[in-house]
Amino acid sequence: MQKKMAQKLMFCGIGAVALIASTSAQASPGCDSANMGAFNQSTPANTNLLTQTGGTFDVGDTLFVTATGTPLGVGVDLLPGFDTLLAVNGANGMGSHTLTVGGPRTIDITLAGGPGGAAFLNFTCTPVATAPPTPTPPTTPTTPGGGTANGTEQSNTATNSTTTSVIVENGVVGGIIDGASQEDPDPSLVDIAAQEAADRLRTEQIALEDRQAELEADIKHFKENPETFGATGNFDAAGGTVFLGMANPLGLGKSFADSTADELDWLAGAELELKSNIRRQAEIEEKLKGLPTPNIHRDFTPADPEDLGDGENILFVGRDPFARALMRYRGFRLDVADTGEGFSDSVKPLSFTRTLSSTIVGWVRAVYTDYEQDDASQQEGDNILVALGIHKDFNEDLRIGLFATSTWGDVSSPVNNLDIDTTGYSLGAYGRYKWGEIDVNASTRIGLTDNDIAVSGTTGSYDTRLASFTFGISGQEQLSDTVWMRPAISVTNTWVNREDYVNSAGTAIGGNTTWTGNVSAGPTIGTSLTPPSGFKRLEPAIGLLATYNYSDQDTQSGTVTTSETDYFSLSVSPQLSMEFNNGASLDVFGSYFGIGADLDGWSVGGTLSIPLN
């Protein structure tokens, strides 16, 4: 008993240097007097109350006590016997005790008013002869500030819940922006070799296809028009006339039979080359199945006809097989259009180049988050967030995107029967600039959330507005051929305004404006695996992040007192990134956050990105 009394004296001495102590004593009947409120007590802010009150109770009577307001500490015991009814520190609460010893009993009370306002104790009692009723919440007394303790309590509850929800949501949205801004269409070091091999094969394939078309046309022409072979004849050398056949282009000093034999030899060689050509194309097609999609395409014609030059019409006409053979013999090809009237200086060379459009990527992401606070508020919540976004790479260095989010959440607490249902929306923009080996990232968003709140038996609704800005830098180091590391650091600041409202009991609940923010830093380490068929990239990774959160809610009190408004925490995020041959990518991840802090939780989600051009 002496040990418990010593603990009690130590407990009620919290803040005694700055507090004013007062004591009193009173005597009254037992259970009936408790139901009439004769045992009720209160004390102003920054004041300790040490008092005793007594009465005569029967065995089986149940005595109830409820603490409201903003108590710094509460201790209620029955003497003799030291039966404890209630003992809480920095929070509201309710306790009870069914008497096993009747007769005169003394209620020993310790009540300390916190710096945020007055503290109150309300007593009720259920006689042994009747069934225990549910204790009626006390009428909330008026606080010295002119408002009500209930209104202050609910305002602080709504503020704390809003602050916590924003911290969690910022973490989820930050992950979305980091993922979208860092996702780079450029292949990794392992992919570059595969991409180059695919491009080389496709270039060879295009040349083979062109050669196949020429061979087929020449062979067909030679077979259908054998009488034209050598028709231009064996002219004498002095005349300087050339023969257009392939085997002997000049046809000098040969008979017609010799020329025909040469042409038949060329025909056999051409057919053999054609078979070899087709076989090689089949080999290339098979090899391309295991490589990325080639960046080499056959059509280099600009989409806009005005890109052709000065608007002159150029006629593309088929060439005679003998003319093509002659061009090949002389070592050059016809690279200008034939207008039908010979070549002219006004005809432009066909030197079109392919213009690549800047990459545009659209993405959608869904994340589920569950979290809880291991502090006096005992709040827990969950959240579903869906985001849609799009970004454009204006060049190799600059990326700008837009996004929109929608959230649905719930927050609850057993301390004051709290339940808040939220629905929110936000719009934002983000960008990335490559500065040498460093990526500079920035994002901003504005949002609106509708909240339906039920607390301490009352209901209401209010809106929350936010504006947030994030700035960060990151980079990537190739630790080995297949292992990479992406270090990053970012700073986020968020302005949150919660509007005031009137609850169902007619109490005005004041609004609140807060600033919250965090500094996060850590690496993501991953490896590039050999992708299976149908995939261009397959990269498992794990992210490690250290975060320092801060806010201006250090003076919260009552049931919403948080033990850590500024705190340091760690998080771990395993993830898997996949890119398909068609350019689409899928990222899935899990995260456990808040390690080492009172606010902790986990989340799972995924992002699907699709190139739109």
C-alpha positions in Angstrom: 0.0 0.0 0.0 2.9 2.4 0.9 4.4 1.6 -2.5 1.2 2.4 -4.3 0.8 5.6 -2.4 4.3 6.6 -3.3 3.6 6.0 -6.9 0.5 8.0 -6.6 2.2 10.9 -5.0 4.9 10.8 -7.8 2.2 10.7 -10.4 0.3 13.7 -9.2 3.5 15.7 -8.8 3.9 16.0 -12.6 4.4 19.6 -13.4 4.1 20.6 -9.8 6.6 23.3 -10.1 4.3 25.3 -12.4 1.0 24.2 -10.9 -1.1 25.5 -8.0 -2.3 22.8 -5.6 -5.6 22.8 -3.6 -7.1 20.2 -1.3 -10.5 19.8 0.2 -12.6 17.1 2.0 -16.3 16.4 2.1 -18.6 13.7 3.4 -21.9 12.4 1.9 -24.0 9.3 1.7 -23.0 6.5 -0.7 -24.5 5.2 -4.0 -27.4 7.7 -4.2 -25.2 10.6 -3.7 -22.9 9.5 -6.5 -25.9 9.3 -8.9 -26.8 12.9 -7.8 -23.4 14.1 -8.8 -22.3 14.9 -5.2 -18.9 13.3 -5.8 -18.2 15.2 -9.1 -15.0 17.2 -9.2 -13.3 19.7 -11.5 -10.1 21.7 -11.5 -8.9 24.6 -13.8 -6.0 24.4 -16.2 -2.5 24.1 -14.7 -4.0 23.1 -11.2 -3.7 20.0 -9.1 -6.7 18.8 -7.0 -6.0 16.4 -4.1 -9.2 15.6 -2.3 -11.2 12.8 -0.5 -15.0 12.2 -0.2 -16.7 9.4 1.6 -20.0 7.5 1.8 -21.6 4.3 2.9 -21.9 1.6 0.2 -23.3 -1.9 0.0 -21.5 -5.0 -1.2 -22.3 -5.3 -4.9 -22.7 -1.5 -5.5 -20.9 -0.5 -8.7 -19.2 2.9 -8.7 -18.4 4.5 -12.1 -16.1 7.5 -12.8 -15.5 9.3 -16.1 -12.7 11.8 -16.8 -13.3 14.5 -19.4 -11.8 17.8 -20.4 -8.0 18.1 -20.7 -6.6 16.2 -17.7 -2.9 15.9 -17.2 -3.3 13.1 -14.8 -6.2 11.2 -13.1 -6.2 8.9 -10.1 -9.3 7.6 -8.3 -9.1 4.9 -5.5 -11.4 3.5 -2.8 -10.0 3.4 0.7 -9.4 1.4 2.8 -8.2 -1.4 0.5 -6.8 0.8 -2.2 -9.2 -0.4 -4.9 -8.5 1.5 -8.1 -11.4 3.0 -10.2 -9.4 4.9 -12.7 -5.7 5.8 -13.4 -4.8 7.6 -16.7 -2.0 10.0 -17.8 -2.6 12.7 -20.3 -6.0 11.3 -21.6 -9.7 10.9 -20.9 -11.1 7.7 -19.7 -13.7 5.8 -17.8 -13.4 3.2 -14.9 -15.6 1.3 -12.5 -15.4 -0.9 -9.4 -17.9 -3.3 -7.9 -17.5 -3.2 -4.1 -16.6 -6.4 -2.4 -16.4 -4.7 1.0 -19.4 -2.6 2.2 -19.7 0.1 4.8 -18.0 3.5 5.0 -15.6 3.9 2.2 -13.4 6.9 1.2 -12.9 8.0 -2.4 -9.4 9.3 -2.8 -9.1 11.7 -5.8 -6.1 13.1 -7.6 -6.9 15.4 -10.6 -4.5 17.6 -12.5 -5.7 20.1 -15.1 -3.5 20.2 -18.2 -2.1 23.3 -19.9 -4.7 23.0 -22.6 -7.7 23.5 -20.3 -9.8 22.3 -17.3 -10.3 18.7 -16.2 -13.5 17.1 -14.9 -14.6 13.9 -13.0 -18.2 12.6 -13.1 -19.4 9.9 -10.7 -22.4 7.6 -11.0 -23.4 4.5 -9.0 -25.5 1.4 -9.6 -27.1 -0.1 -6.5 -26.7 -3.8 -6.0 -30.5 -4.4 -6.4 -30.7 -3.1 -10.0 -29.1 -3.9 -13.3 -26.1 -1.8 -14.1 -27.1 1.0 -16.5 -24.9 2.5 -19.1 -23.2 5.6 -17.4 -24.6 8.8 -18.8 -21.9 11.2 -20.1 -21.7 14.3 -18.0 -22.8 17.7 -19.2 -19.7 19.4 -20.3 -18.9 22.4 -18.2 -17.8 25.7 -19.7 -14.1 26.2 -19.9 -12.4 29.5 -18.9 -11.8 30.3 -22.5 -15.5 30.7 -23.2 -15.9 27.6 -25.3 -16.9 24.2 -24.2 -14.5 21.4 -23.2 -16.5 19.2 -25.6 -15.9 21.6 -28.5 -12.2 21.9 -27.8 -11.9 18.2 -27.5 -13.7 17.5 -30.8 -11.7 20.2 -32.5 -8.4 18.7 -31.4 -9.6 15.2 -32.4 -10.5 16.3 -35.9 -7.2 18.2 -36.2 -5.1 15.3 -35.1 -6.9 12.9 -37.4 -6.5 15.3 -40.3 -2.7 15.7 -39.6 -2.2 11.9 -39.4 -4.2 11.3 -42.6 -2.2 13.9 -44.5 1.1 12.4 -43.4 0.1 9.0 -44.6 -1.4 10.3 -47.9 1.7 12.4 -48.6 3.8 9.2 -48.3 1.6 7.4 -50.7 1.4 10.2 -53.2 5.1 10.8 -52.9 5.7 7.2 -53.9 3.5 7.7 -57.0 5.4 10.7 -58.1 8.8 9.2 -57.4 7.8 6.1 -59.4 6.4 8.0 -62.4 9.1 10.6 -62.6 11.9 8.1 -62.3 10.5 5.5 -64.7 12.8 6.0 -67.7 12.1 4.7 -71.2 15.8 4.4 -71.8 17.0 0.8 -71.4 19.4 -0.2 -68.7 23.0 -1.2 -69.5 22.0 -4.8 -69.9 19.2 -3.8 -72.3 21.4 -1.5 -74.5 23.3 -4.5 -75.9 20.1 -6.3 -76.7 18.6 -3.2 -78.3 21.6 -2.6 -80.4 21.6 -6.3 -81.6 17.9 -6.0 -82.5 18.5 -2.8 -84.4 21.4 -4.4 -86.3 19.3 -7.4 -87.2 16.4 -5.3 -88.3 18.7 -3.1 -90.5 20.0 -6.3 -92.2 16.5 -7.6 -92.5 15.4 -4.4 -94.3 18.3 -4.7 -96.8 17.5 -8.4 -97.4 13.8 -7.6 -98.1 14.8 -4.9 -100.6 17.3 -7.2 -102.3 14.7 -10.0 -102.4 12.2 -7.7 -104.1 14.9 -6.8 -106.7 15.9 -10.4 -107.3 12.3 -11.6 -107.7 11.5 -8.8 -110.2 14.6 -9.4 -112.2 14.2 -13.2 -112.3 10.5 -12.8 -113.3 11.4 -10.3 -116.1 14.2 -12.5 -117.4 11.9 -15.6 -117.5 9.0 -13.8 -119.1 11.0 -11.9 -121.7 14.0 -14.1 -122.8 14.0 -12.5 -126.2 15.1 -9.2 -124.7 18.3 -10.6 -123.5 21.1 -9.1 -125.6 18.6 -7.3 -127.8 20.6 -4.1 -127.5 23.2 -6.3 -129.2 26.9 -6.7 -129.7 27.9 -3.4 -131.1 31.5 -2.9 -132.1 33.9 -1.6 -129.5 34.6 1.5 -131.6 31.0 2.6 -131.3 31.2 2.5 -127.5 27.7 1.0 -127.1 27.3 -1.0 -123.8 25.4 -4.2 -123.4 22.9 -4.2 -120.5 23.3 -7.8 -119.4 24.7 -8.6 -116.0 27.3 -11.3 -116.8 29.2 -9.2 -119.4 27.8 -5.7 -119.3 29.9 -4.6 -122.2 29.3 -7.7 -124.3 32.5 -7.2 -126.2 33.9 -10.0 -128.4 31.1 -12.6 -127.6 28.7 -14.4 -129.8 24.9 -14.4 -129.1 25.2 -18.0 -127.8 28.0 -17.0 -125.4 25.9 -14.1 -124.1 22.9 -16.3 -123.6 25.0 -18.8 -121.6 26.2 -16.0 -119.4 22.7 -14.8 -118.8 21.6 -18.3 -117.9 24.5 -18.5 -115.4 23.4 -15.2 -113.9 19.8 -16.5 -113.6 21.0 -19.6 -111.8 23.1 -17.5 -109.4 20.2 -15.1 -108.8 17.9 -17.9 -107.9 20.5 -19.3 -105.5 21.0 -15.9 -103.9 17.2 -15.6 -103.5 17.0 -18.8 -101.6 19.9 -17.8 -99.4 18.2 -14.5 -98.8 14.9 -16.0 -97.7 16.7 -18.5 -95.4 18.6 -15.6 -93.7 15.5 -13.6 -93.2 13.9 -16.6 -91.4 16.9 -16.8 -89.1 16.7 -13.1 -88.3 13.0 -13.3 -87.6 13.6 -16.1 -85.1 16.5 -14.2 -83.3 14.3 -11.0 -83.0 11.7 -12.9 -80.9 14.1 -12.9 -77.9 15.2 -9.3 -78.3 13.6 -5.9 -77.7 11.4 -4.3 -80.4 13.8 -2.8 -82.9 14.0 1.0 -83.2 14.6 0.7 -86.9 11.6 1.1 -89.2 11.2 0.9 -92.9 9.0 4.0 -93.4 11.1 7.2 -93.1 8.6 9.4 -94.9 7.5 12.4 -92.8 3.8 12.5 -91.7 3.5 16.1 -92.9 3.8 16.4 -96.7 5.3 19.9 -96.3 8.3 18.2 -94.7 9.2 17.0 -98.2 10.9 20.3 -98.9 9.9 23.2 -101.1 6.6 21.6 -102.3 7.8 20.3 -105.6 6.1 17.1 -106.7 8.4 14.2 -107.0 7.4 11.2 -109.1 8.3 7.8 -107.8 8.4 5.4 -110.8 9.6 1.8 -111.1 12.9 1.2 -112.8 13.6 -1.2 -115.6 15.4 -4.3 -114.4 18.2 -3.7 -117.0 18.6 -0.1 -115.7 19.0 -1.4 -112.1 21.5 -3.9 -113.3 23.5 -1.2 -115.0 23.4 1.0 -111.9 24.7 -1.9 -109.8 27.4 -2.6 -112.4 28.6 1.0 -112.3 28.7 1.0 -108.5 26.0 3.5 -107.6 22.2 3.6 -107.3 19.6 6.0 -108.6 19.0 8.3 -105.6 16.8 10.8 -107.3 13.4 10.6 -108.8 12.9 10.1 -112.5 10.5 12.6 -113.9 10.3 10.8 -117.2 12.2 13.5 -118.9 15.7 12.7 -117.7 17.3 14.1 -114.6 17.0 17.8 -113.6 18.8 20.0 -111.1 15.4 21.0 -109.7 14.7 17.4 -108.6 15.7 17.0 -104.9 17.6 13.9 -103.6 15.5 11.5 -101.5 17.3 12.1 -98.2 14.4 11.9 -95.7 15.2 11.1 -92.1 12.9 9.7 -89.5 11.7 12.1 -86.8 10.9 10.4 -83.5 8.0 11.8 -81.4 8.8 12.6 -77.8 7.7 9.8 -75.5 4.2 10.3 -73.9 3.3 7.8 -71.1 0.0 7.4 -69.3 -0.2 5.6 -66.0 -2.7 4.4 -63.4 -1.8 3.4 -59.8 -3.8 2.0 -56.9 -2.6 1.7 -53.3 -4.2 0.4 -50.1 -2.8 1.6 -46.8 -3.5 0.5 -43.2 -2.0 2.4 -40.2 -2.4 2.9 -36.5 -1.1 5.2 -33.7 0.3 3.6 -30.6 -0.2 6.7 -28.5 -2.9 8.2 -26.3 -5.3 8.8 -29.2 -5.3 5.0 -30.2 -6.4 6.0 -33.7 -6.3 3.6 -36.5 -7.2 4.0 -40.2 -7.1 2.7 -43.7 -7.0 4.4 -47.1 -7.5 3.5 -50.7 -5.9 5.8 -53.3 -6.3 5.7 -57.0 -4.2 8.0 -59.2 -4.2 8.7 -63.0 -1.3 10.5 -64.6 0.4 11.4 -67.9 3.8 12.8 -68.7 5.8 13.8 -71.8 9.5 13.7 -72.4 10.2 17.0 -74.3 13.8 15.9 -74.7 16.3 13.6 -73.1 16.5 15.9 -70.1 13.1 17.4 -69.4 9.9 15.5 -68.4 6.6 17.2 -67.3 3.4 15.5 -66.2 0.0 15.9 -64.7 -1.9 13.7 -62.3 -5.2 13.4 -60.3 -5.9 11.3 -57.2 -9.0 10.1 -55.5 -9.0 8.7 -51.9 -11.4 6.9 -49.6 -10.5 6.5 -46.0 -11.7 5.7 -42.5 -10.3 6.6 -39.0 -11.6 5.2 -35.7 -10.6 5.2 -32.0 -12.1 3.5 -29.0 -11.0 6.3 -26.7 -14.0 8.6 -27.5 -15.9 6.4 -29.9 -14.4 8.2 -32.9 -15.2 7.4 -36.5 -14.3 9.6 -39.5 -15.2 8.6 -43.1 -13.3 10.6 -45.8 -13.5 11.1 -49.5 -10.9 13.3 -51.1 -9.6 14.5 -54.5 -6.4 16.2 -55.6 -4.8 17.6 -58.8 -1.1 18.1 -59.3 1.8 18.4 -61.6 5.3 17.0 -61.5 8.5 17.3 -63.5 12.0 16.0 -63.8 15.2 17.6 -65.2 18.3 15.6 -65.8 21.3 17.6 -64.6 24.3 15.6 -65.6 24.1 12.4 -63.5 21.5 13.8 -61.1 17.7 13.9 -61.5 16.1 17.0 -60.1 12.4 16.2 -59.3 9.6 18.5 -58.2 5.8 18.1 -57.7 2.9 20.1 -56.3 -0.7 19.4 -55.7 -3.9 20.9 -54.3 -6.7 18.8 -52.7 -10.1 18.8 -51.1 -11.4 16.2 -48.6 -14.9 15.8 -47.3 -15.1 14.3 -43.8 -18.1 12.8 -41.9 -17.2 12.6 -38.2 -18.8 10.9 -35.2 -17.2 11.5 -31.8 -18.5 11.2 -28.2 -22.0 10.5 -29.3 -22.2 13.5 -31.7 -21.9 13.8 -35.5 -20.9 16.4 -38.0 -19.1 17.0 -41.3 -16.4 19.3 -42.5 -14.0 19.9 -45.4 -10.3 19.9 -45.4 -8.1 21.7 -48.0 -4.5 21.1 -48.6 -1.6 22.5 -50.8 1.6 20.5 -51.0 5.0 20.9 -52.6 7.9 18.3 -52.9 11.4 18.9 -54.1 14.0 16.1 -54.4 17.2 14.9 -56.1 18.2 11.4 -57.1 20.7 9.5 -59.1 21.6 6.0 -60.2 24.8 4.0 -59.7 25.6 0.8 -61.5 27.2 -1.3 -58.8 27.8 -4.2 -61.3 26.6 -5.4 -64.7 23.2 -6.3 -63.2 23.0 -4.6 -59.8 22.1 -0.9 -59.5 21.4 1.6 -56.7 19.3 4.7 -56.8 19.9 7.1 -53.9 17.3 9.9 -53.3 16.5 12.7 -50.9 13.3 14.8 -50.8 11.6 17.5 -48.8 7.8 17.9 -48.6 5.8 20.7 -47.0 2.0 20.7 -46.8 -0.5 23.4 -45.7 -3.7 22.0 -44.3 -6.9 23.9 -43.5 -9.8 22.3 -41.6 -13.0 24.3 -41.6 -15.1 24.8 -38.5 -18.5 23.1 -38.2 -21.4 22.7 -35.8 -22.1 19.2 -34.5 -25.4 17.5 -33.9 -25.5 18.7 -30.3 -25.3 22.3 -31.5 -21.7 22.8 -30.3 -19.4 25.0 -32.5 -16.3 23.1 -33.4 -13.4 25.5 -34.3 -11.4 25.1 -37.4 -7.6 24.8 -37.6 -4.7 25.5 -40.0 -1.5 23.4 -39.7 1.8 22.9 -41.5 3.2 19.5 -41.8 6.3 18.2 -43.6 9.0 15.6 -43.8 12.5 15.0 -45.0 13.2 11.6 -46.5 16.4 10.0 -47.7 17.5 6.5 -48.7 18.5 4.2 -51.5 16.7 1.7 -53.7 18.8 -1.3 -54.6 17.8 -3.6 -57.5 19.0 -6.1 -60.0 18.3 -6.5 -63.7 17.4 -10.1 -64.4 17.4 -11.8 -67.8 13.8 -11.2 -68.9 11.7 -14.2 -70.1 10.0 -14.3 -73.5 7.6 -11.4 -73.9 9.5 -9.1 -71.4 12.0 -6.4 -72.1 12.9 -5.8 -68.5 12.5 -7.6 -65.1 13.9 -5.8 -62.0 13.3 -6.8 -58.4 14.4 -4.2 -55.9 14.1 -3.1 -52.3 13.8 0.5 -51.0 15.1 1.7 -47.6 14.0 5.1 -46.4 14.6 7.2 -43.3 12.0 10.0 -42.7 11.8 12.8 -40.2 8.2 14.1 -39.9 7.3 17.5 -38.3 4.2 19.5 -37.6 3.0 22.4 -35.5 0.6 20.2 -33.4 2.8 20.1 -30.3 0.1 21.6 -28.0 -2.6 19.0 -28.6 -4.3 17.9 -25.4 -7.0 15.6 -24.0 -7.8 12.3 -25.7 -6.0 13.4 -28.8 -2.6 14.0 -27.2 0.0 12.4 -29.4 3.3 11.4 -27.9 5.2 12.2 -31.1 4.3 15.1 -33.4 7.9 15.4 -34.6 9.4 12.0 -35.1 11.9 9.9 -37.0 11.0 6.6 -38.6 12.2 4.0 -41.1 10.4 2.1 -43.9 11.2 -0.9 -46.1 9.6 -1.3 -49.6 10.1 -4.5 -51.7 9.1 -4.0 -55.3 9.1 -5.6 -58.7 9.3 -3.7 -62.0 8.4 -5.4 -65.3 8.5 -4.0 -68.9 6.9 -5.8 -71.8 8.0 -5.9 -75.4 5.2 -3.5 -76.4 6.6 -0.8 -74.1 4.1 -1.1 -71.3 5.4 -1.6 -67.8 3.9 -2.9 -64.5 5.3 -2.1 -61.1 4.0 -3.9 -57.9 5.2 -3.1 -54.4 4.7 -3.5 -50.7 5.8 -1.2 -47.9 6.1 -1.3 -44.1 6.6 2.2 -42.7 6.8 4.0 -39.4 9.4 1.6 -37.9 10.5 3.2 -34.6 7.6 5.6 -34.3 4.1 5.7 -32.8 2.5 6.0 -36.3 3.2 2.9 -38.3 1.5 0.9 -41.0 1.8 -1.0 -44.3 0.6 -0.6 -47.9 0.4 -2.6 -51.1 -0.1 -1.3 -54.6 0.8 -1.3 -58.3 1.3 1.0 -61.3 0.5 0.2 -64.9 2.3 2.5 -67.4 1.5 2.5 -71.1 3.3 4.5 -73.8 0.7 6.5 -75.8 2.8 7.1 -78.9 
